Amino acid sequence: MMGKKESSCGRGSILVISAPSGAGKSTLVRRLIASLPDLAFSVSHTTRPRREGEKEGRDYFFVTRRRFETMIAADEFIEWAEVFGHLYGTSKAQLGRILADGHDVLLDIDVQGHQQVRKRLPEALSVFILPPSFEELERRLTARHSDSPKDVERRLAAARQEICHWPEYDYLVVNDRLPRATQALRAIVQAGRVRRDTQAVRAEEICRTFGG
C-alpha cells in the first residue's frame, strides 16, 4: 500500500475522474491531457479483449484473467473492479513511477475504484462527470452505435446506480458543453497544483531563507 508520505514530497498529485458510460468522460480526458503539460494518464490493466485501434500500453495493458487474479493476490493494484464481466485495475508500480517523475497523474476509474483509492490515497482529488440529464445520456449511448439495445439498457441501469455516488467526490462537472467542461477540469488540476500539501516542500525551502 502506498502511504501518505510516499505520495507527497517531491512528487506529483493524483486526479480521479469517474462518470457513467456515455457521459463523455473519455473525450474530456483526451482533451484535458492534450492541453496540460505534466499531466500523465494512468494506463489500466484489463481482462477485456482489445478493440480495433487500441494499442497495448497506450489504451490498456491487456492481460488474461489468470494473470490479473495473480496480481490481485500479490497486492499489485491500488484499486481494481469487475465491470460488465471484465476486470480493470490500476497498478501500484506504474502509478508510483509517474508520481516519482514529478508528473500529475489522472486515473480514469469507476465508482468502485474511486472508493478504494479514497481509502488508500486520501490526498487524491476526485471529479464526477455528470450528463445534463438521463434523457441526454440515453440519446448519447444510442447515437454512438457501438452497443446493442440490450447493452444500452445495461449501461443505463448501471448509470442509475453510479449517479447516486456523486456526493463522494470533491468536484462535480456537468458535461453539457464540451469546451466548458474541459475548462472546468483544467481549473481543478491547476488548483490542485497549488494546494498546501502539494507546495509544502517548496514553502519550507522558502521559509529557511528567512532564517526560520
Secondary structure by P-SEA (a helix, b strand, c coil): ccccccccccbbbbbbbbbccccaaaaaaaaaaacccccccbbbbbccccccccccccccccccaaaaaaaaaacccccccccccbbbbbbaaaaaaaaaabbbbbbbccaaaaaaaaaacccbbbbbbbcccaaaaaaaaaaaccccaaaaaaaaaaaaaaaaaccccccccccccaaaaaaaaaaaaaaaaaccccaaaaaaaaaaaacc
